Amino acid sequence: MDGLGSERVWLKGLFSRYYAQHPVSPPYDVSRREFGHGTFKKIDARHVSFDDASELNAFLANAAPLYVSASVSQFLNPSVQPMTAKGLVGSDLIYEFDADDIPTPCKLVHDSWRCPHCGASGKGHVMKCTSCAHGTELDEWVCPECLRATKEQTLRLLRILQDDFGFSEKDLSVNFSGSKGYHTHVRSTSIFTLPKSARVELMDYLSLFEIDLPSLGFSFDGKQYRCPRFTESTGHASRLLQGILRLIETGSSDEWAILSGSSPRTLQSFLADRPRLYSEVQSGILPPLPGKKTESFWNATLSSLVDSLKLTIDRQTSGDIYRLIRVPDTLHGSTGFRSESIPLARVSEHDPFLSATAFSTLPPRTLFVRSCPLLSIGGEVLDPISEREVTVSGPMAVYLVAWGAATLR
């Protein structure tokens, strides 16, 4: 372990003991997958293969990589190079939601930035300095609100995959990424040999990329704004109509104003007879707005609803058949959490800060914490601190050290 810092040595020792006691069982044929692993970065080496899960587990216990990933594809010869010589058999579909990609308000609380060029700093996820426009150095964290947002996206994705494409629960699996989000795996013979172009089309559908509203039945004919009949609608059209009907039932004039850009006063008149509006939408007509702004009103409202339905899928991960992605139930070297597999029925209640902690029996440890926001891990709550020595529980210590926020004492 020459060249490893004491923190990495400590983590690798913990990981080695963990893997020796908790062998993983990947949900696929290990012998057909390419593996990658790393200690200094997420992938230090790839083009690695194992004959079976036993050989993989022996490697994990002996080498104790801080990160281990496997290909989304199956190959005849997964360890050979170049990629074209591996003999592609087929690929899963992988959809990843990462908290970094979702602009949650909590980032203004727990994230901060600093400009190495001019020294300016501030709160939030700011990529370019607000003073000199140079790139910033980010201090990023993940909180329950961040992960709730990625979980909500995952749940919406699962509903679409089942309702619109007919995938069954046996075709789908979900695991926590181990750090900032969730991975959804689709393993089915119906998609195994899909070309990249078809995978991109699927991704475009799921993210509502360049959605064409007239093709879904939403169009203005010069007199009326028409929509599909609710009982005959499917897919995105049905979801848009559900959003409109919910707004008619319970949306305030202020909420409508934000979505449509119309004045609350005009909208109060528009919403005066909600049962009539509800009936018209169900019959295939988007009711006219008082005055002559019906087309722009519904264009703006539909555009806002489309934005709210878009899934922020990581396109790079989802479209790349040669991608390596975290092996379910392995440890993540930036948190010490397990990338645990989650039954579909339990995704909505999943709390990784409680269930994904892997070192609950580790005794308390004294650390020097450079800086951290409010944290709650494994049931322990740590208030925001900076430049301070503190003794914390084992799971909290592993998280802070792995995150790079603390050093051992």
Secondary structure, 3 states (H helix, E strand, C coil): CCCCCHHHHHHHHHHHHHHHHCCCCCCCCHHHCCEEEECCCCCCEEEECCCCHHHHHHHHHHHCCCEEEEECEEECCCCCCCHHHCCEEEECEEEEEEHHHCCCCCHHHHCEEECCCCCCEEECCCCECCCCCCECEEECCCCHHHHHHHHHHHHHHHHHHHHCCCCCHHHEEEEECCCCEEEEEECCCCCCCCCHHHHHHHHHHHCCCCCCHHHHCCEECCCCEECCCHHHCCHHHHHHHHHHHHHHHHCCHHHHHHHHCCCHHHHHHHHHHHHHHHHHHHHCEECCCCCCCHHHHHHHHHHHHHHHHCCCCCHHHHHCCCCEEECCCCECCCCCEECCEECHHHHHHCCHHHHCECCCCCCCEEEEEEEECCEEECCEEECCEEEEEEEECHHHHHHHHHHCCEEEC
